[in-house]
Amino acid sequence: MKKDNIARALAGGFFATLLMTLIMYWAPMFGAPKMDIAALLGSLFGRGVPAAMTGLWWLGMTWHFIDGTVIFSLIYSYFVYGWLPGDNWLRGTVWGLVLWLVMEVTLVPITGGPFDDHASHAVRLLLAGFILHAIYGALFGAIAGEQPEHTHHIAHPA
């Protein structure tokens, strides 16, 4: 992959992760359920959910940004981009929703998930996560743009 493709993918991942994170932490002020990805991920390193701004919370936030900026961006660019149809923002949106689904079936059950102590908000949490990942993906795809060196063309019937 060309260096400018890598730079665009990483920039897209960073800005999409930043926007997703800001919305996640600001959304409760507008009636959305509280979501704390840093505490969720940080809880995997210790006992219980870490308090905001503690060491384990920052470890969780760092993990979140590394995933969204580097790991998921490069997987998309090298392996996923060429298999998805549509404009770049749509490809990114699909990728974001794939990440949401993977999170819901792997990470969420490990950590207790939305059904742990927020059962009354479980559907709202699932929907909020879905929307956040769609936003992440659309912005990521729009910024990352085409990844031409790793495009696999899907055969469409004539």
SULLINKA-V333808 format. One line per field, one symbol per residue. phi: phi as a letter, one per 30 degrees, with the letter a starting at -180 (. if undefined). psi: psi as a letter, one per 20 degrees, with the letter a starting at -180 (. if undefined). A space follows every 10 residues. Layout:
phi = ???
psi = ???
This chain:
phi = .ddddddddd deddddddde dddeddeddc jdddbbdddd ddddcbcidd deideddddd ddeeddeddc dddddeddbc edccdjdddd eddededddd ddddccdddd cjidcdbbed cedddddddd dddddeddde ddddidbddb dcdddcdd
psi = pqhhgggggg gggghggggg gggghhhhij iqqppnhghg hhiiiapapq qqjrghghgg gggghgghgf ghghggghhg giiprarghg ghggghhghg ggghifgghh jhaiifjkhi jgghgggghg gghggggggg hgghbqmhik ppppppq.
